[in-house]
Structure formats: structure tokens, C-alpha cells
Amino acid sequence: MQAYQDIVRHVLAHGVRKPNRTGVDTLSSFHLSYLIPVHPGFPLLTTKRIDWTNIVVENLWFLSGEPTIRLLRKHGCRFWEPWADSEGRVPSAYGNLWREFPGHGGRVDQIAWVVAELRRNPTSRRLVVSAWAPENAHPSALPPCHFTFVLNVQSGVDGTPCLNLHVTQRSCDIALGLPYNIAGYALLLHLLAAWSGLAPGTMGHTLVDAHIYTAKPDGSMRRYDHIPGLRRQLARTPRPLPRLKLSEQVRSFEGLGALLREDPDTGGLMRHFRLDGYDPAPAIRFRVAV
């Protein structure tokens, strides 16, 4: 995961201290971009353990379009608890905008549209999915961070059509969020490629505000300081990447929908998303700045 390590090193070396809404300072860098080819191995961080179940469950929640966090709670995924209301609804969640984007002509299922378009017209340059609806985002406590992604098909070196994905992210927590963002969109790329009969190619990622949370100059907020943990990660040697094995059921858009309707337990869900050879270094805990 050289790309991730390069981002961490860049922000540590060149980031500028900034205050923000959380009250915890960050080291911040503007406009960082990188590419990750997914065929050499699945890009799940190996310099610390990342919970694969949480990545799968969160991204299936996005794809389900559910506005509540029921699916997350069922499988023990706690990311979104601070942003849910008393009924478990998250108005600015990605999935409900991916699957039911509001418009004057009614609601648009962007995921269904791009899958159909990839099958019909894979060379299209209009394969865009957005989670940024201004009337939703502007008053939100947490508007979408990775707010849009674009799909693009290119021929590989052997002439095989490959599906590529580029995601744009307005705000990115390097220590906690970025490893999950990379793995989540890599999973999405594998699924969309399978659903459209294409090979997965390369994931591109642009970070508008890439930041690392840090203690204030007077030493306060030290419990939120992510710099020591990131330096520990950089001192570790990356290990071989795992391989993703999708079951036949989830290799079709319709099959994934049927699986979500079946609502299996966690073991029954995860057998469809097998990750072979994941042997990371031990976990490093970082406190979330809400």
C-alpha cells in the first residue's frame, strides 16, 4: 500500500495546522491524488488490522439505499451511531442518495442506472454517481465526504476492457477514514465490474482536504493526536495484499439485492465476500474527533 504511505508522509511533512468544527486541530494538505490498480491484490491496509466485516457491511448499507442504520446495527458496525437520530435515520447517508437521488422528475436510482448503462454503453463518459444534494448537504451535521464517483472503461495492455473508478472526497481523515475509503471503493469497483461483465482495473482517488488530527500547540487534545500512531504504521513493513473472492450470488446486481432482502446473519453475509491471505500487523487505535 505504497500509495497510502505516501499520503501519510506527505501530510506529516507538508501539512499546515488548521482549526475545524471538531475543536481538534489538523495538519491539512490540499489536493492529493493517487492511483491503485486492484489486480495485484485487494488494497486493504496491512500495517495495521482493519475490520473487513465493517467495510463490507457499511458498503452494503450504502448499496441498499436504506436511510436507517438498522443493517449496521444488526452486524455490529458502529461508525454511524453519532450521526443517527433517535429513529436511527441518517438523512445525509450516501446510500439513500445513490439509490433515490431527489429531483423535480422524481427520485433517481443512480446505481441501477450506471449498471444498466455499463452493460449497454460501456464507453460512456457520463457514468457519474453523486451523493451531494445541496438541500440535503447544506444543513446536515455531516454532509457526504466522498461525495461523487465516476466510472470509466479503458482497454488493458492485452486489450481486455477494464472498469476504472475515480472518487472525489472533500474531506479525509487520513488515520481513520482513508483505509476504509480505499477498501470500500475497491470493493465497489469489484462489484460493479462483476455486474457489468468487465474486469476490475484501477481506482483513482482525489482528496481535497487531506488531514491528520493532532494535539494543540499547548498539548491539549493529546488524546486525539493521530501522529504517533501513524508514525508507528510507517515504521512497519507492508505485508502481501489479500485476494478478494466474491460468491456467484453477489456477482450480479440482482443477486446482491436478493441477498439484502434475505437479511442473513453476519456469518451468512460474509461468506459471500471472502478475503484470502489477510495477515496484517496488529491494530492501532485512534480516537474519533466527532
C-alpha positions as CSV (number, residue, x, y, z in Angstrom):
1,M,0.0,0.0,0.0
2,Q,2.6,2.4,-1.1
3,A,0.0,5.0,-2.1
4,Y,-1.3,5.2,1.4
5,Q,2.1,5.5,3.0
6,D,3.0,8.3,0.5
7,I,-0.1,10.2,1.5
8,V,0.7,9.9,5.2
9,R,4.3,11.0,4.7
10,H,3.2,14.0,2.6
11,V,0.7,15.3,5.1
12,L,3.1,14.8,8.0
13,A,5.9,16.7,6.1
14,H,3.8,19.4,4.4
15,G,0.5,19.7,6.2
16,V,-0.5,23.1,7.6
17,R,-2.1,23.4,11.0
18,K,-5.8,24.3,10.8
19,P,-8.7,24.5,13.2
20,N,-12.0,22.9,12.3
21,R,-15.6,22.2,13.5
22,T,-14.5,19.4,15.9
23,G,-12.3,21.6,18.0
24,V,-9.3,19.3,17.4
25,D,-6.6,20.8,15.2
26,T,-5.4,19.1,12.0
27,L,-2.4,19.1,9.8
28,S,-4.0,19.7,6.4
29,S,-2.9,19.4,2.7
30,F,-4.9,20.5,-0.3
31,H,-5.5,18.3,-3.4
32,L,-3.7,15.0,-3.1
33,S,-4.4,12.3,-5.7
34,Y,-3.2,8.7,-6.3
35,L,-4.0,5.6,-8.3
36,I,-4.3,2.0,-7.1
37,P,-4.5,-0.9,-9.5
38,V,-6.7,-3.6,-7.8
39,H,-5.5,-6.7,-9.8
40,P,-2.2,-7.2,-7.9
41,G,-4.2,-7.7,-4.7
42,F,-7.1,-6.2,-2.7
43,P,-6.0,-2.9,-1.2
44,L,-6.7,-3.5,2.5
45,L,-4.1,-1.9,4.8
46,T,-1.6,-4.4,6.2
47,T,0.4,-2.1,8.5
48,K,-2.5,-2.3,11.0
49,R,-5.5,-4.6,11.2
50,I,-8.7,-3.3,9.5
51,D,-12.1,-4.9,10.2
52,W,-13.1,-6.4,6.9
53,T,-16.7,-7.1,8.2
54,N,-17.2,-3.4,8.9
55,I,-16.1,-2.5,5.4
56,V,-18.4,-5.0,3.7
57,V,-21.4,-4.1,5.9
58,E,-21.0,-0.4,5.6
59,N,-20.8,-0.6,1.8
60,L,-23.7,-3.0,1.5
61,W,-25.7,-0.5,3.6
62,F,-24.7,2.2,1.1
63,L,-25.8,0.0,-1.8
64,S,-29.1,-1.0,-0.1
65,G,-30.2,2.7,0.0
66,E,-31.6,2.3,3.5
67,P,-32.0,5.6,5.3
68,T,-31.7,4.0,8.7
69,I,-28.7,2.2,10.3
70,R,-30.6,-1.0,11.0
71,L,-28.3,-3.1,8.8
72,L,-25.2,-1.6,10.5
73,R,-26.6,-2.3,14.0
74,K,-27.5,-5.9,13.1
75,H,-23.9,-6.6,12.2
76,G,-22.2,-4.6,15.0
77,C,-20.9,-1.8,12.8
78,R,-20.9,1.4,14.9
79,F,-19.4,4.0,12.6
80,W,-22.7,5.9,12.1
81,E,-24.1,6.0,15.6
82,P,-23.1,9.6,16.3
83,W,-24.9,10.8,13.2
84,A,-28.2,8.9,13.5
85,D,-31.3,10.4,15.0
86,S,-33.5,8.8,17.6
87,E,-35.1,6.6,15.0
88,G,-31.8,5.5,13.5
89,R,-32.1,7.7,10.4
90,V,-29.1,9.4,8.7
91,P,-30.6,12.0,6.3
92,S,-27.2,12.6,4.6
93,A,-26.2,8.9,4.2
94,Y,-24.6,8.0,0.9
95,G,-26.8,5.1,0.0
96,N,-30.2,6.8,0.1
97,L,-28.8,9.4,-2.3
98,W,-27.1,6.8,-4.5
99,R,-30.4,4.9,-4.8
100,E,-33.0,7.7,-4.5
101,F,-31.5,11.0,-5.6
102,P,-34.2,13.7,-5.4
103,G,-35.2,15.7,-8.4
104,H,-38.1,17.5,-10.0
105,G,-39.0,14.5,-12.1
106,G,-38.9,12.1,-9.1
107,R,-36.2,10.1,-7.5
108,V,-33.3,8.5,-9.5
109,D,-31.6,5.2,-8.7
110,Q,-28.1,6.1,-9.8
111,I,-26.6,2.7,-9.1
112,A,-29.2,0.8,-11.2
113,W,-28.7,3.4,-14.0
114,V,-24.9,3.1,-14.1
115,V,-25.1,-0.8,-14.1
116,A,-27.6,-0.7,-17.0
117,E,-25.5,1.9,-18.8
118,L,-22.3,-0.1,-18.4
119,R,-24.0,-3.1,-19.9
120,R,-25.5,-1.1,-22.8
121,N,-22.8,1.6,-23.4
122,P,-19.6,0.8,-21.6
123,T,-17.6,3.6,-23.3
124,S,-19.8,6.3,-21.9
125,R,-18.1,9.2,-20.2
126,R,-21.3,10.0,-18.2
127,L,-21.2,7.3,-15.6
128,V,-21.4,9.6,-12.6
129,V,-22.9,8.8,-9.1
130,S,-23.3,11.8,-6.7
131,A,-24.2,11.9,-3.0
132,W,-24.2,15.7,-2.9
133,A,-27.8,17.1,-2.9
134,P,-27.4,20.8,-1.7
135,E,-30.7,21.0,0.1
136,N,-29.7,17.8,2.0
137,A,-26.0,18.6,2.4
138,H,-26.1,22.2,3.4
139,P,-28.0,21.8,6.7
140,S,-26.5,18.4,7.5
141,A,-24.5,17.7,10.7
142,L,-22.2,15.5,8.5
143,P,-22.6,16.0,4.7
144,P,-21.1,13.4,2.4
145,C,-17.3,13.4,2.5
146,H,-16.6,11.2,-0.6
147,F,-19.4,12.9,-2.5
148,T,-19.1,11.7,-6.0
149,F,-17.5,8.9,-8.1
150,V,-17.1,8.3,-11.8
151,L,-16.8,5.1,-13.7
152,N,-14.7,4.8,-16.9
153,V,-13.8,1.8,-19.1
154,Q,-10.4,1.6,-20.7
155,S,-8.6,-1.3,-22.6
156,G,-5.9,-3.0,-20.7
157,V,-2.5,-3.9,-22.1
158,D,-3.9,-7.1,-23.6
159,G,-7.0,-5.3,-25.0
160,T,-9.4,-6.5,-22.2
161,P,-11.9,-3.8,-21.3
162,C,-11.3,-2.8,-17.6
163,L,-13.6,-0.8,-15.4
164,N,-11.9,2.0,-13.5
165,L,-13.4,4.1,-10.7
166,H,-12.4,7.6,-9.6
167,V,-13.8,9.0,-6.3
168,T,-13.6,12.7,-5.2
169,Q,-13.5,13.4,-1.4
170,R,-13.9,16.8,0.0
171,S,-12.6,15.9,3.5
172,C,-10.5,12.9,4.5
173,D,-9.3,11.7,7.9
174,I,-6.0,10.0,7.0
175,A,-5.6,7.8,10.0
176,L,-9.2,6.5,10.5
177,G,-11.1,7.2,7.3
178,L,-8.8,6.7,4.4
179,P,-8.0,3.0,4.8
180,Y,-11.8,2.3,4.9
181,N,-12.4,4.6,1.9
182,I,-9.8,2.8,-0.2
183,A,-11.1,-0.6,0.7
184,G,-14.7,0.4,0.4
185,Y,-14.4,1.8,-3.1
186,A,-12.2,-1.1,-4.2
187,L,-15.0,-3.4,-3.1
188,L,-17.5,-1.3,-5.0
189,L,-15.2,-1.4,-8.1
190,H,-15.0,-5.2,-7.9
191,L,-18.8,-5.5,-7.6
192,L,-19.6,-3.0,-10.4
193,A,-17.1,-4.8,-12.7
194,A,-18.7,-8.2,-12.0
195,W,-22.2,-6.8,-12.5
196,S,-21.3,-5.3,-15.9
197,G,-19.1,-8.2,-17.2
198,L,-15.9,-6.3,-17.1
199,A,-12.5,-6.8,-15.4
200,P,-11.7,-4.5,-12.4
201,G,-9.0,-2.1,-13.3
202,T,-7.7,0.9,-11.4
203,M,-9.1,3.0,-8.5
204,G,-8.3,6.7,-8.6
205,H,-8.8,9.0,-5.5
206,T,-8.6,12.7,-5.1
207,L,-8.6,14.2,-1.6
208,V,-9.5,17.9,-1.5
209,D,-8.6,18.4,2.3
210,A,-6.4,15.5,3.4
211,H,-5.8,15.9,7.2
212,I,-4.3,14.3,10.3
213,Y,-5.7,15.1,13.7
214,T,-3.2,16.4,16.2
215,A,-2.7,17.9,19.6
216,K,-2.9,21.6,20.0
217,P,0.4,23.5,20.4
218,D,-0.2,23.8,24.2
219,G,-0.5,20.0,24.4
220,S,-4.3,19.9,24.9
221,M,-6.4,17.4,22.9
222,R,-3.5,15.0,23.0
223,R,-5.9,12.0,23.3
224,Y,-7.0,12.8,19.7
225,D,-3.4,13.0,18.4
226,H,-3.1,10.6,15.4
227,I,0.5,11.4,14.6
228,P,2.2,8.9,17.0
229,G,0.1,6.0,15.7
230,L,0.7,6.9,12.0
231,R,4.5,7.1,12.7
232,R,4.2,3.6,14.2
233,Q,2.5,2.4,11.0
234,L,5.2,3.9,8.8
235,A,7.8,2.0,10.7
236,R,6.2,-1.3,9.9
237,T,6.9,-3.2,6.7
238,P,3.8,-3.7,4.5
239,R,2.8,-7.3,4.1
240,P,1.4,-9.1,0.9
241,L,-2.1,-8.0,-0.1
242,P,-5.0,-10.4,0.3
243,R,-7.2,-11.6,-2.6
244,L,-11.0,-11.0,-2.8
245,K,-13.3,-13.9,-3.7
246,L,-16.9,-12.9,-4.4
247,S,-19.6,-15.6,-4.4
248,E,-21.6,-16.3,-7.6
249,Q,-24.7,-14.8,-5.9
250,V,-23.2,-11.3,-5.4
251,R,-21.5,-11.3,-8.8
252,S,-24.9,-10.0,-10.2
253,F,-26.7,-6.8,-9.2
254,E,-29.9,-8.7,-8.9
255,G,-28.2,-11.4,-6.7
256,L,-26.9,-8.8,-4.3
257,G,-30.4,-7.3,-4.0
258,A,-31.8,-10.8,-3.2
259,L,-29.1,-11.3,-0.5
260,L,-30.0,-8.0,1.2
261,R,-33.7,-9.0,1.2
262,E,-32.8,-12.3,2.7
263,D,-31.1,-10.4,5.5
264,P,-28.7,-13.1,6.7
265,D,-26.7,-13.1,9.9
266,T,-23.2,-11.9,9.8
267,G,-21.6,-15.3,9.1
268,G,-24.1,-15.9,6.3
269,L,-23.4,-12.5,4.8
270,M,-19.6,-12.6,5.0
271,R,-19.3,-16.0,3.2
272,H,-20.1,-14.1,0.0
273,F,-17.2,-11.7,0.4
274,R,-14.2,-13.9,1.2
275,L,-10.8,-12.3,1.8
276,D,-7.9,-14.8,1.4
277,G,-4.5,-14.2,2.8
278,Y,-5.1,-11.2,5.0
279,D,-2.3,-11.2,7.6
280,P,-1.9,-7.6,8.9
281,A,0.1,-6.2,11.7
282,P,-1.7,-5.6,15.0
283,A,-4.4,-2.9,15.2
284,I,-3.6,0.7,16.3
285,R,-6.4,2.6,18.0
286,F,-7.2,6.2,17.0
287,R,-9.8,8.3,18.8
288,V,-12.5,9.8,16.6
289,A,-12.9,13.5,16.6
290,V,-16.7,14.0,16.1
